Amino acid sequence: MNKNKNLYKVIIAASLVVVAVIVSKSNVYAKDICESNYGGGETCYLNKSFSIEKEVRLEGDDSWEDKVHIDLTDKDEKDKYIEFRIRVKNLSSDERDIDFDNMKMEDNLPDELERIGGSGLTEYWDDFEPGETKEFKIRVELDEDILDDDDDFSDCATNKAKLYWDGDFEGSSDASVCWSNEEVSELPKTGASTGLSLLGLALISTGALITKSKKSFN
């Protein structure tokens, strides 16, 4: 009887560990504070005096997203440019007697994307006032080798923007571009919904194990 009770306790403890691992955030570094974005990806901060947000959309779209998909089998969609928007806001209060100079936004454009217009990949500015927001837009297109490839394929690239103040890293935010040259029925699910699904499976498995253990007590 005691042996079965010990087994029951082990199962409960192991299940709690599984649940904790599933719901914990990934890619969190020692000094980062990261928040999950709706639809996937995350925004990370070091200094809560600032926020940085990066989003993306296809030419002609009204809304900004964390991820876009390009259907290369659709000629109209294939010819559209991609636009990134980076917003940097000074969250500090007016009471802080600090000069926010030597600000820098650095955009790390992946090799699969080629800049065709908009803001530069690196921007500098001074006199960043509390409550002020700086906005940068970068227009890109897929590399010609990708556009000219006739094989069936699908891939994604993540574009990250980083914020620096007086040479110190202050935070980052990323957005993704996916493309395919084949029929795609549904994009891979990311973000909170996937985590909740895994959590549900873990709880179901835990319930099954507990039920089985209870039966062994009888």
C-alpha positions as CSV (number, residue, x, y, z in Angstrom):
1,M,0.0,0.0,0.0
2,N,2.8,2.4,0.9
3,K,4.6,1.5,-2.3
4,N,1.5,2.5,-4.3
5,K,1.2,5.8,-2.4
6,N,4.8,6.6,-3.1
7,L,4.3,5.9,-6.8
8,Y,1.3,8.2,-6.8
9,K,3.3,11.0,-5.2
10,V,6.1,10.6,-7.8
11,I,3.6,10.8,-10.7
12,I,2.1,14.0,-9.3
13,A,5.5,15.6,-8.8
14,A,6.6,14.6,-12.3
15,S,3.4,15.9,-13.9
16,L,3.8,19.3,-12.1
17,V,7.4,19.6,-13.5
18,V,6.1,18.9,-17.0
19,V,3.4,21.5,-16.8
20,A,5.9,24.1,-15.4
21,V,8.3,23.5,-18.3
22,I,5.5,23.8,-20.9
23,V,4.1,27.1,-19.6
24,S,7.5,28.7,-19.0
25,K,8.8,31.2,-21.6
26,S,11.6,30.2,-23.9
27,N,14.7,32.1,-25.0
28,V,14.8,34.2,-21.8
29,Y,18.3,35.4,-21.1
30,A,19.7,36.3,-17.7
31,K,19.0,40.1,-17.9
32,D,16.1,40.1,-20.3
33,I,12.4,40.6,-19.6
34,C,10.6,39.0,-22.5
35,E,6.9,39.2,-23.3
36,S,5.2,36.9,-25.9
37,N,3.6,38.6,-28.9
38,Y,0.2,37.6,-30.1
39,G,0.6,35.2,-33.1
40,G,4.2,34.2,-32.2
41,G,7.6,35.7,-31.4
42,E,8.4,37.8,-28.4
43,T,9.5,41.3,-27.4
44,C,12.4,41.6,-25.0
45,Y,13.4,44.5,-22.8
46,L,16.4,45.2,-20.6
47,N,15.7,48.8,-19.5
48,K,12.0,49.5,-18.8
49,S,12.7,53.1,-19.8
50,F,12.1,52.1,-23.4
51,S,9.9,49.8,-25.4
52,I,10.6,48.5,-28.9
53,E,8.1,46.9,-31.2
54,K,8.6,45.4,-34.7
55,E,5.8,44.3,-37.0
56,V,5.4,43.4,-40.6
57,R,2.8,43.5,-43.5
58,L,2.6,42.9,-47.2
59,E,2.0,45.7,-49.7
60,G,-1.6,46.7,-49.7
61,D,-2.4,45.3,-46.2
62,D,-3.9,47.6,-43.6
63,S,-3.0,45.7,-40.5
64,W,0.4,45.0,-39.0
65,E,1.3,41.5,-37.8
66,D,4.1,39.6,-36.2
67,K,4.3,37.2,-39.2
68,V,3.2,37.3,-42.8
69,H,3.1,34.5,-45.4
70,I,3.8,34.9,-49.2
71,D,2.2,32.5,-51.6
72,L,4.8,32.3,-54.4
73,T,2.3,30.4,-56.6
74,D,0.2,33.6,-56.7
75,K,1.9,36.0,-59.1
76,D,0.2,39.1,-57.6
77,E,1.3,38.2,-54.1
78,K,4.7,37.2,-55.3
79,D,5.4,40.7,-56.7
80,K,4.4,42.5,-53.5
81,Y,7.0,44.2,-51.4
82,I,7.3,43.6,-47.6
83,E,7.2,46.4,-45.1
84,F,8.5,46.4,-41.6
85,R,7.6,48.9,-38.9
86,I,9.8,49.6,-35.9
87,R,8.4,51.7,-33.0
88,V,10.6,52.9,-30.2
89,K,9.0,54.7,-27.2
90,N,10.6,56.5,-24.3
91,L,8.6,55.2,-21.3
92,S,10.4,57.3,-18.7
93,S,8.6,60.0,-16.7
94,D,9.2,63.7,-17.0
95,E,10.6,63.8,-13.4
96,R,13.7,61.9,-14.4
97,D,16.5,64.4,-15.0
98,I,18.2,62.4,-17.7
99,D,19.4,63.3,-21.2
100,F,18.4,60.5,-23.5
101,D,21.0,61.1,-26.3
102,N,23.0,58.7,-28.4
103,M,20.0,56.5,-29.2
104,K,20.5,53.8,-31.9
105,M,18.1,51.4,-33.7
106,E,19.8,48.6,-35.6
107,D,17.9,46.3,-37.9
108,N,19.4,42.9,-38.6
109,L,18.0,42.0,-42.1
110,P,18.3,38.3,-43.0
111,D,20.1,37.3,-46.2
112,E,16.8,36.2,-47.7
113,L,15.5,39.7,-47.7
114,E,16.8,42.7,-49.7
115,R,16.1,46.3,-48.7
116,I,14.5,48.4,-51.4
117,G,13.5,51.6,-49.5
118,G,12.2,53.3,-46.4
119,S,14.4,54.0,-43.4
120,G,18.0,52.9,-43.1
121,L,18.9,49.7,-41.3
122,T,20.7,51.7,-38.7
123,E,19.2,54.9,-37.3
124,Y,20.7,57.4,-34.7
125,W,19.0,60.2,-32.8
126,D,19.4,62.5,-29.7
127,D,17.0,64.4,-27.5
128,F,14.6,61.4,-27.0
129,E,12.0,63.0,-24.8
130,P,9.8,61.1,-22.2
131,G,6.6,59.9,-23.9
132,E,8.1,60.4,-27.4
133,T,7.9,57.6,-30.0
134,K,10.2,57.1,-33.0
135,E,8.9,55.2,-36.0
136,F,10.9,53.6,-38.8
137,K,9.7,51.7,-41.8
138,I,11.8,49.5,-44.0
139,R,10.7,48.1,-47.4
140,V,12.2,44.8,-48.5
141,E,11.6,42.1,-51.1
142,L,12.6,38.4,-51.2
143,D,15.9,37.6,-52.7
144,E,15.8,36.9,-56.5
145,D,17.1,33.4,-56.0
146,I,14.0,32.6,-53.9
147,L,11.6,34.2,-56.4
148,D,13.2,32.4,-59.4
149,D,13.2,29.0,-57.7
150,D,10.6,26.7,-59.4
151,D,10.9,23.8,-56.9
152,D,8.4,23.1,-54.2
153,F,9.6,24.6,-50.9
154,S,8.6,26.6,-47.9
155,D,10.7,28.6,-45.5
156,C,10.8,31.5,-43.0
157,A,13.1,34.3,-42.0
158,T,13.1,36.3,-38.8
159,N,14.0,40.0,-38.8
160,K,15.2,41.5,-35.5
161,A,15.5,45.1,-34.5
162,K,17.7,46.1,-31.6
163,L,17.7,49.2,-29.5
164,Y,20.8,50.8,-27.9
165,W,21.2,53.8,-25.5
166,D,24.7,55.2,-25.2
167,G,26.1,52.0,-26.5
168,D,24.2,49.7,-24.1
169,F,21.7,47.2,-25.4
170,E,18.2,48.1,-24.3
171,G,15.9,45.5,-26.0
172,S,14.8,43.9,-29.2
173,S,11.8,42.8,-31.1
174,D,11.4,40.6,-34.1
175,A,8.9,39.8,-37.0
176,S,8.9,37.0,-39.4
177,V,8.3,36.5,-43.2
178,C,7.3,33.1,-44.5
179,W,7.0,32.0,-48.1
180,S,6.1,28.8,-50.0
181,N,6.1,27.6,-53.6
182,E,3.5,24.9,-52.8
183,E,0.0,24.7,-51.6
184,V,-0.3,25.5,-47.8
185,S,-3.5,24.5,-46.1
186,E,-2.6,26.0,-42.7
187,L,0.4,27.9,-41.2
188,P,2.1,26.3,-38.2
189,K,0.5,27.5,-35.0
190,T,2.8,29.5,-32.6
191,G,2.5,31.4,-29.4
192,A,0.1,30.9,-26.6
193,S,-2.3,28.7,-28.4
194,T,0.3,26.0,-29.0
195,G,1.5,26.2,-25.3
196,L,-2.1,25.8,-24.1
197,S,-2.6,22.8,-26.4
198,L,0.5,21.1,-25.0
199,L,-0.6,22.0,-21.5
200,G,-3.9,20.3,-22.2
201,L,-2.2,17.2,-23.4
202,A,0.0,17.1,-20.4
203,L,-3.0,17.5,-18.0
204,I,-4.9,14.7,-19.9
205,S,-1.9,12.4,-19.6
206,T,-1.6,13.3,-15.9
207,G,-5.2,12.5,-15.3
208,A,-4.8,9.1,-17.0
209,L,-1.8,8.3,-14.9
210,I,-3.6,9.4,-11.7
211,T,-6.7,7.3,-12.6
212,K,-4.4,4.3,-13.2
213,S,-2.7,4.8,-9.9
214,K,-6.0,5.1,-8.0
215,K,-7.1,1.8,-9.4
216,S,-4.0,0.2,-8.1
217,F,-5.0,1.3,-4.5
218,N,-8.2,-0.7,-4.7
